[in-house]
Amino acid sequence: MSKKKRQVAVLKVLAAAAWADGHLDNEEINTIKELMIRYGLNPQEISEVTALMDHPVSYSRCEELMRDLVGLLGSDSDRHEVMEQLRELFASDGHVSDEEKEVLDGLEGVLKSM
């Protein structure tokens, strides 16, 4: 498993989950862009992530991306880190909506079930 593949998978989950409340806030967009820069994504990888930021993403698609990611996570520590990144993303605009809480709980359930 490559570290870069896991990073791209994390960013896809973040980009999809950011739509939980029906829109992307500037803070959420900036958080994802900062991570893309930090991870040193190439243009193809950036395109894969930003495609998920262009239009609303359904919860089922978000859950599918999380299931893909789970297969790339090696430890409980990795799983915890992903959940922390999701919490930070949702809190980046200063408010975690009820929809975001529901998505967070659902995705955490996916992590625990696999």
Secondary structure, DSSP 4 states (H G I P E B T S, - for coil): --HHHHHHHHHHHHHHHGGGGSS--HHHHHHHHHHHHHHT--HHHHHHHHHHHHS---HHHHHHHHHHHHTT--SHHHHHHHHHHHHHHHHTTS---HHHHHHHHHHHHHHHH-
